[in-house]
Amino acid sequence: MTGTTARVGPAELSALQAALSAEHAAVYGYGVVGAHLTGAALAAATGDWIAHQVARDGLEARLRSAGAQPVAAAVAYRLPHPVHGPAQAKSLAVILEDRVSAAYLGLVALPGAAIRTFGARQVIAAAIRAAAWRGTTVAFPGLPAGALAPRVASRERPAPG
């Protein structure tokens, strides 16, 4: 889209910015993850770090082509838990990927087929990375475990007697 501006609505801009924010955080977080790993795990973390850089750069380009200013990365991010070794580093990688999946779900919910497809592909990529770190998959990547639990409506029961 060189030299043109894509038409993007406010909901799409907001969802793209949220995905970009998640990618910024993932790039930062993988710096911490990689600092605590060696060998094949470090190689995997490096590959994931690069994948998030590529995704971040693509989102920034997409936003600029839409005439929007991409949200800037923070100087630092608060980690969800301390990281002092490989186990905590791998746990952090899972959390990063789950958060990226959740952010891209915002794109999947939009009305345009192209943006939904883009979002779905990114959810899949993050889910695959999370599964590699977790050692297993989850049914609905990006959704909290209880998000799909049935809600039991309380029914009024007649008083005895």
ZIQUI-V409500 format. One record per residue. N is the residue number from 1. RES is the residue in three letters. PSI is psi as a letter, one per 30 degrees, with the letter a starting at -180 (999 if undefined). OMEGA is omega in degrees with one decimal (999 if undefined). BURIAL is b if it has 9 or more other ideal C-beta (glycine too) atoms within 8 Angstrom, else e. Layout:
n=N res=RES psi=PSI omega=OMEGA burial=BURIAL
n=N res=RES psi=PSI omega=OMEGA burial=BURIAL
This chain:
n=1 res=MET psi=h omega=-178.4 burial=e
n=2 res=THR psi=k omega=175.9 burial=e
n=3 res=GLY psi=g omega=178.9 burial=e
n=4 res=THR psi=l omega=176.9 burial=e
n=5 res=THR psi=k omega=178.2 burial=e
n=6 res=ALA psi=k omega=176.5 burial=e
n=7 res=ARG psi=k omega=-178.2 burial=e
n=8 res=VAL psi=k omega=-179.9 burial=b
n=9 res=GLY psi=l omega=-177.8 burial=e
n=10 res=PRO psi=e omega=179.5 burial=e
n=11 res=ALA psi=e omega=178.6 burial=e
n=12 res=GLU psi=e omega=177.4 burial=b
n=13 res=LEU psi=e omega=-179.9 burial=b
n=14 res=SER psi=e omega=-179.5 burial=b
n=15 res=ALA psi=e omega=177.1 burial=b
n=16 res=LEU psi=e omega=178.6 burial=b
n=17 res=GLN psi=e omega=177.8 burial=b
n=18 res=ALA psi=e omega=177.4 burial=b
n=19 res=ALA psi=e omega=178.1 burial=b
n=20 res=LEU psi=e omega=177.4 burial=b
n=21 res=SER psi=e omega=178.6 burial=b
n=22 res=ALA psi=e omega=178.4 burial=b
n=23 res=GLU psi=e omega=175.6 burial=b
n=24 res=HIS psi=e omega=-179.2 burial=b
n=25 res=ALA psi=e omega=179.4 burial=b
n=26 res=ALA psi=e omega=177.8 burial=b
n=27 res=VAL psi=e omega=178.0 burial=b
n=28 res=TYR psi=e omega=-176.4 burial=b
n=29 res=GLY psi=e omega=179.0 burial=b
n=30 res=TYR psi=f omega=171.5 burial=b
n=31 res=GLY psi=e omega=177.2 burial=b
n=32 res=VAL psi=e omega=179.9 burial=b
n=33 res=VAL psi=e omega=-176.5 burial=b
n=34 res=GLY psi=f omega=-179.2 burial=b
n=35 res=ALA psi=f omega=-176.6 burial=e
n=36 res=HIS psi=g omega=-177.5 burial=b
n=37 res=LEU psi=l omega=176.0 burial=b
n=38 res=THR psi=l omega=172.8 burial=e
n=39 res=GLY psi=b omega=-176.7 burial=e
n=40 res=ALA psi=e omega=179.4 burial=e
n=41 res=ALA psi=e omega=176.5 burial=b
n=42 res=LEU psi=e omega=178.1 burial=b
n=43 res=ALA psi=e omega=178.0 burial=e
n=44 res=ALA psi=e omega=179.0 burial=b
n=45 res=ALA psi=e omega=178.4 burial=b
n=46 res=THR psi=e omega=177.1 burial=b
n=47 res=GLY psi=e omega=179.1 burial=e
n=48 res=ASP psi=e omega=176.8 burial=b
n=49 res=TRP psi=e omega=179.1 burial=b
n=50 res=ILE psi=e omega=178.5 burial=e
n=51 res=ALA psi=e omega=179.4 burial=b
n=52 res=HIS psi=e omega=175.0 burial=b
n=53 res=GLN psi=e omega=179.4 burial=b
n=54 res=VAL psi=e omega=178.7 burial=e
n=55 res=ALA psi=e omega=178.3 burial=b
n=56 res=ARG psi=e omega=-178.7 burial=b
n=57 res=ASP psi=e omega=177.7 burial=e
n=58 res=GLY psi=e omega=177.3 burial=e
n=59 res=LEU psi=e omega=178.2 burial=b
n=60 res=GLU psi=e omega=178.8 burial=b
n=61 res=ALA psi=e omega=179.9 burial=e
n=62 res=ARG psi=e omega=179.0 burial=b
n=63 res=LEU psi=e omega=178.5 burial=b
n=64 res=ARG psi=e omega=179.4 burial=b
n=65 res=SER psi=f omega=176.6 burial=b
n=66 res=ALA psi=g omega=179.2 burial=b
n=67 res=GLY psi=g omega=-178.6 burial=e
n=68 res=ALA psi=l omega=174.4 burial=b
n=69 res=GLN psi=j omega=179.5 burial=e
n=70 res=PRO psi=k omega=176.6 burial=b
n=71 res=VAL psi=k omega=-179.0 burial=e
n=72 res=ALA psi=l omega=174.7 burial=e
n=73 res=ALA psi=l omega=174.4 burial=e
n=74 res=ALA psi=l omega=176.7 burial=e
n=75 res=VAL psi=e omega=178.0 burial=e
n=76 res=ALA psi=l omega=-179.9 burial=e
n=77 res=TYR psi=k omega=175.7 burial=e
n=78 res=ARG psi=k omega=178.8 burial=e
n=79 res=LEU psi=k omega=-179.0 burial=b
n=80 res=PRO psi=f omega=176.8 burial=e
n=81 res=HIS psi=l omega=178.2 burial=e
n=82 res=PRO psi=k omega=178.3 burial=e
n=83 res=VAL psi=j omega=-178.5 burial=b
n=84 res=HIS psi=g omega=-179.6 burial=e
n=85 res=GLY psi=a omega=-175.4 burial=e
n=86 res=PRO psi=e omega=-178.3 burial=b
n=87 res=ALA psi=e omega=179.2 burial=e
n=88 res=GLN psi=e omega=178.4 burial=b
n=89 res=ALA psi=e omega=178.8 burial=b
n=90 res=LYS psi=e omega=176.5 burial=b
n=91 res=SER psi=e omega=177.0 burial=b
n=92 res=LEU psi=e omega=178.9 burial=b
n=93 res=ALA psi=e omega=177.9 burial=b
n=94 res=VAL psi=e omega=-179.1 burial=b
n=95 res=ILE psi=e omega=178.8 burial=b
n=96 res=LEU psi=e omega=-178.6 burial=b
n=97 res=GLU psi=e omega=177.5 burial=b
n=98 res=ASP psi=e omega=179.3 burial=b
n=99 res=ARG psi=e omega=176.1 burial=b
n=100 res=VAL psi=e omega=177.1 burial=b
n=101 res=SER psi=e omega=-179.2 burial=b
n=102 res=ALA psi=e omega=179.7 burial=b
n=103 res=ALA psi=e omega=-179.7 burial=b
n=104 res=TYR psi=f omega=174.7 burial=b
n=105 res=LEU psi=f omega=175.4 burial=b
n=106 res=GLY psi=e omega=176.7 burial=b
n=107 res=LEU psi=e omega=-179.6 burial=b
n=108 res=VAL psi=f omega=-177.7 burial=b
n=109 res=ALA psi=f omega=-177.0 burial=e
n=110 res=LEU psi=l omega=-175.3 burial=b
n=111 res=PRO psi=f omega=-175.9 burial=e
n=112 res=GLY psi=k omega=-177.8 burial=e
n=113 res=ALA psi=e omega=-177.1 burial=e
n=114 res=ALA psi=e omega=-178.9 burial=e
n=115 res=ILE psi=e omega=176.2 burial=b
n=116 res=ARG psi=e omega=179.0 burial=b
n=117 res=THR psi=e omega=177.5 burial=e
n=118 res=PHE psi=e omega=179.6 burial=b
n=119 res=GLY psi=e omega=-180.0 burial=b
n=120 res=ALA psi=e omega=178.5 burial=b
n=121 res=ARG psi=e omega=179.4 burial=e
n=122 res=GLN psi=e omega=175.4 burial=b
n=123 res=VAL psi=e omega=179.4 burial=b
n=124 res=ILE psi=e omega=-179.3 burial=b
n=125 res=ALA psi=e omega=179.4 burial=b
n=126 res=ALA psi=e omega=179.7 burial=b
n=127 res=ALA psi=e omega=177.7 burial=b
n=128 res=ILE psi=e omega=178.0 burial=e
n=129 res=ARG psi=e omega=179.3 burial=b
n=130 res=ALA psi=e omega=180.0 burial=b
n=131 res=ALA psi=e omega=178.2 burial=b
n=132 res=ALA psi=e omega=179.4 burial=e
n=133 res=TRP psi=e omega=-176.5 burial=b
n=134 res=ARG psi=e omega=-176.8 burial=b
n=135 res=GLY psi=g omega=179.5 burial=e
n=136 res=THR psi=l omega=178.4 burial=e
n=137 res=THR psi=l omega=172.7 burial=e
n=138 res=VAL psi=l omega=-174.4 burial=b
n=139 res=ALA psi=e omega=-176.2 burial=e
n=140 res=PHE psi=i omega=-177.8 burial=e
n=141 res=PRO psi=k omega=177.7 burial=b
n=142 res=GLY psi=f omega=178.4 burial=b
n=143 res=LEU psi=k omega=175.8 burial=b
n=144 res=PRO psi=l omega=-174.7 burial=e
n=145 res=ALA psi=e omega=-177.1 burial=e
n=146 res=GLY psi=g omega=-174.0 burial=e
n=147 res=ALA psi=f omega=-176.7 burial=e
n=148 res=LEU psi=g omega=178.7 burial=e
n=149 res=ALA psi=k omega=179.7 burial=e
n=150 res=PRO psi=k omega=177.1 burial=e
n=151 res=ARG psi=k omega=-178.7 burial=e
n=152 res=VAL psi=j omega=178.3 burial=e
n=153 res=ALA psi=k omega=177.9 burial=e
n=154 res=SER psi=k omega=179.3 burial=e
n=155 res=ARG psi=k omega=175.9 burial=e
n=156 res=GLU psi=k omega=177.4 burial=e
n=157 res=ARG psi=k omega=179.2 burial=e
n=158 res=PRO psi=k omega=178.2 burial=e
n=159 res=ALA psi=k omega=179.7 burial=e
n=160 res=PRO psi=k omega=167.9 burial=e
n=161 res=GLY psi=999 omega=999 burial=e
